[in-house]
Amino acid sequence: MTSLNRRQLLATSAAATLPLPALAQSKPDKLVYVGDNGPWHWVMVEEVAPAFEKATGIKIDFTLLPVDPWEARLKAELSSGSSGIDIVQWSVGMAGWVSPHMADHEAVAKEIMAKDPNWGWDDFLGGAKRAATYDGHMAGIPYRITTGIMHYQKALLEQAGITKMPETFAELEKAAIATNKPPERYGFGLSGRQGSAILTAFFPWLYSCGGGLLDFKTGEILINKPEAVAALDFWAGLVLKDKVVPPDATTWEYDEIVAAGQNDRYAMAETFAPYGTLINDPKLSKTGGKWEWATVPGHTDKSQSRTWVDGHFLGIPKYTKNKDWSLAFIQMACSHDWMRRSMFRGNAPPRGSVLRDPEMVEKIGWPPVAAAAIETGFPTPAQPVFSTLQLSLRSGLSQAILGQKTPKEALDEVATNWQRGLRRAGMRAG
């Protein structure tokens, strides 16, 4: 069966089985969807929306924007109580200010299950549901859930006498040194530019070391506690002491960590799970077919392994006049078959059955590792003040890996900046 025929079959099946809203709610000509412009929308835009329109006669009007305009559009319309948006796509870090404007999506999920008991709410990973919840309120249905996992070239480790992916920080350091072959290839790659990617590059080591950021309820700052300092000392040490990281990695963000893997610049890296598809594709990558995946090492024991969880959710704003139709679209987009299809075109769906599907394991490889990481991972902080606090953390991490400050000095300065930031926000700092 060709790819086109699969799409046609799915579209026909969806059109035939989608439970439609009660006729009491008038049918609009279109539903307005506002989200970001990430390429992982391909299946939703090019396949799900046409199938939904065929089933209902309703067009999905997509407004897909770069991050800053996307957030600005949502903040402006939601804060004014506008009914101009029917489906809100939002990410984990936006939950603090998005949540008050969204319907209770535990109730939304129950409505969907009442119409279609086979839809499978229990199939959504618990970590994905936690990431969709802020202050006890679930503000969306998970659609895309990303996390950080280890990507490694198994053959390179074996050539160095290492028979399995390292399970502790010390083992990882040893493996990075053993596979380090500068200047062509280094033992370890990371996203070290002073941007948002530097946080996802550091957080697994912080969490796996037992460290944290801060307690938003009590105001206790954790970022300069001994556990956090130990994590940064290890992470920065790979760059400065062991010299197993490419020197230009301090300029890398999202595209660069992928390109470096494709061009054989490192033997191992912790980065976004879905990047494994791009790095391991022989059509795109010099190293295609050579990669395998694992959850990140623990500090002194594998059981300590923890990582970050982020992602995107589809939500129904309280102000839409088309709630039932919005629900019907989300029901279709988040169904098992469409999420499975979306995985082949760049999405990272939150359904356990999709991530653990034997075909996905065979063709893509990383999905079951991502599923395991998501279940124990920590969602990106969603408290609104963190969008400001994270800027000083980015700076501190950058200073540490550039050798401008020791890990302790860098994190102490971050903690001082956070105390000021919390006070300005009217929050207690401990």
PyMOL commands that set and color helices and strands:
alter all, ss='L'
color gray80, all
select helices_A, chain A and resi 3-17+39-56+67-79+92-101+105-115+117-119+121-123+126-131+154-159+169-178+197-208+226-240+247-251+254-262+275-279+302-304+323-333+336-343+352-355+358-363+367-376+386-401+407-424
alter helices_A, ss='H'
color red, helices_A
select strands_A, chain A and resi 30-36+59-65+87-91+133-134+137-138+141-153+186-189+266-272+291-294+308-315+378-379
alter strands_A, ss='S'
color yellow, strands_A
deselect
rebuild
show_as cartoon
